[in-house]
Amino acid sequence: MSKTLKLNDPNTIADIRTAIKDIERDYPVFMDFLEVYCGFYFPVQSCEPNEIVYSSGKRDVILTIKTISRDDIAPEDIAALFGKGNINGSDN
């Protein structure tokens, strides 16, 4: 069954954080893959606009994952950012 995530709900953010922590613990190679593929350590080195936009989108994914998984930011604070539309322009 599919459900719509409410990213402005702190409980949803807490659940996502738990899932990320489980993946980091049980499947570290997957997180390593995301970091490399999404350009966490090496941003795009191009002046081609389409390549910059594409790489920026991939980088947004890993940066959002890293932000949600941080222990020093409360789920309520992250949910508030989503609620204001400050993360990836989302309003949900």
Rosetta blueprint (number, residue, H / E / L):
1 M L
2 S L
3 K L
4 T L
5 L L
6 K L
7 L L
8 N L
9 D L
10 P H
11 N H
12 T H
13 I H
14 A H
15 D H
16 I H
17 R H
18 T H
19 A H
20 I H
21 K H
22 D H
23 I H
24 E H
25 R H
26 D H
27 Y L
28 P H
29 V H
30 F H
31 M H
32 D H
33 F H
34 L H
35 E H
36 V H
37 Y H
38 C L
39 G L
40 F L
41 Y L
42 F L
43 P L
44 V L
45 Q L
46 S L
47 C L
48 E L
49 P H
50 N H
51 E H
52 I H
53 V H
54 Y H
55 S H
56 S H
57 G H
58 K H
59 R H
60 D H
61 V H
62 I H
63 L H
64 T H
65 I H
66 K H
67 T H
68 I H
69 S H
70 R L
71 D L
72 D L
73 I L
74 A L
75 P H
76 E H
77 D H
78 I H
79 A H
80 A H
81 L H
82 F H
83 G H
84 K H
85 G L
86 N L
87 I L
88 N L
89 G L
90 S L
91 D L
92 N L
